[in-house]
Amino acid sequence: KTTLLKLLTGQLRPTTGTITIDDMNVGKIKPNNLFKLRRTIGVVFQDFKLLPDQTVYENVALALEVIGQHEKKYKQTVFDLLQKVGLAGKENYFPVQLSGGELQRIAIARAFASNPKMLIADEPTGDLDPKTAWEILKLLDEINKTGTTILMATHNHTIVDAMKKRVITVDHGRI
């Protein structure tokens, strides 16, 4: 699973075969051009990968700063995203002050900030209680309805069955 996700984001190169995303052959992208691929993909990590010394606002805004947007342009976008993920009013909190579900919502807002064509979520509900897990799945479904493809890796068969979405299984390295 981890290898597949790393192949999709260009962190690893395929030794055989071809990975094509949005007409880009991932294996042939030069390292200094990987940013072009990565700007089309948002990633929600299982362990959030939030910056502990940055506020909720700053963690989400970072995704927009990285692609060169200025704060005057993205400030409202960040507030809108925080509203969408249910964290309005918590923009000045630090990650240590929040629950696991709230941390996952920040990670989702950050991954979706640049309106990616695809959002990869690596076990986004893995460490969450069932109620919060379903809230996160509803949020991902809402994002999917905006036209963003969601690729979610999970071991939770209950979630897979309930979502009634296309399922691709990786079993012993075979898709």
Secondary structure, DSSP 8 states (H G I E B T S, - for coil): -HHHHHHHTTSS--SSS--EETTEEGGGS-GGGHHHHHTTEEEE-TT----TTS-HHHHHHHHHHHTT--HHHHHHHHHHHHHHTT-TT-TT--GGGS-HHHHHHHHHHHHHTT--SEEEEESTTTTS-HHHHHHHHHHHHHHHHTT-EEEEE---HHHHHHHT------BTTB-
